[in-house]
Amino acid sequence: EADIYQTPRYLVIGTGKKITLECSQTMGHDKMYWYQQDPGMELHLIHYSYGVNSTEKGDLSSESTVSRIRTEHFPLTLESARPSHTSQYLCASSEFGLDQPQHFGDGTRLSIL
Amino acid sequence: GENVEQHPSTLSVQEGDSAVIKCTYSDSASNYFPWYKQELGKGPQLIIDIRSNVGEKKDQRIAVTLNKTAKHFSLHITETQPEDSAVYFCGSKTSYDKVIFGPGTSLSVIP
């Protein structure tokens, strides 16, 4: 059983607020990822990290930012939330290696009013 | 860029029948192909994976086949049960060490 946790699970908040979505893993994985999942189910990579102090932008442009100060923690921040940010956000982690699977958290469902 | 196609987008089967989901990838250097199952309200969970040096892998009622020449791979679920109902994603790990996911297949198993 993968040990990766996301909080909050659900968040409804007004436009203009600053939001931080938390993601923590206890497996010691160096690689971590953030995906945005739209209502059509597709997974879009928005950020990833190879380890502490490493952050990269993913394939889908996002107004969010991430940080990786500790191996186990990979928070995602929206400085000023807008209705277009409404979506499900999934965090994942994996070990280094060509055939290492990603382990996903259960996601944060974000609604911006 | 690299992409992964997945078909069908929705699939309904009677309980006890088999279900097959097919994926096609574009990067010939891809070497790792995971399959994930996502239940309502949860994150995707790995159910089976296959490396490029293997043509087939089986785990109880689930099997995956890989055809590297044609660049496609398939998930086979036999003796389907209602608890198999979920969204399934295939993935292809590219030469840039990122997993490209297919768009997903919503499987419904009708009791």
HADDOCK unambig.tbl for C-alpha pairs under 7 A between the chains (distance, minus, plus):
assign (segid A and resid 41 and name CA) (segid B and resid 103 and name CA) 6.69 0.50 0.50
assign (segid A and resid 41 and name CA) (segid B and resid 104 and name CA) 6.44 0.50 0.50
assign (segid A and resid 42 and name CA) (segid B and resid 103 and name CA) 4.71 0.50 0.50
assign (segid A and resid 42 and name CA) (segid B and resid 104 and name CA) 6.43 0.50 0.50
assign (segid A and resid 43 and name CA) (segid B and resid 101 and name CA) 6.71 0.50 0.50
assign (segid A and resid 90 and name CA) (segid B and resid 43 and name CA) 6.99 0.50 0.50
assign (segid A and resid 98 and name CA) (segid B and resid 97 and name CA) 6.81 0.50 0.50
assign (segid A and resid 99 and name CA) (segid B and resid 32 and name CA) 5.60 0.50 0.50
assign (segid A and resid 103 and name CA) (segid B and resid 45 and name CA) 6.99 0.50 0.50
assign (segid A and resid 104 and name CA) (segid B and resid 43 and name CA) 5.60 0.50 0.50
assign (segid A and resid 104 and name CA) (segid B and resid 44 and name CA) 6.00 0.50 0.50
assign (segid A and resid 104 and name CA) (segid B and resid 45 and name CA) 6.76 0.50 0.50
assign (segid A and resid 105 and name CA) (segid B and resid 43 and name CA) 5.43 0.50 0.50
assign (segid A and resid 106 and name CA) (segid B and resid 42 and name CA) 4.50 0.50 0.50
assign (segid A and resid 106 and name CA) (segid B and resid 43 and name CA) 4.02 0.50 0.50
assign (segid A and resid 107 and name CA) (segid B and resid 42 and name CA) 6.91 0.50 0.50
assign (segid A and resid 107 and name CA) (segid B and resid 43 and name CA) 6.03 0.50 0.50
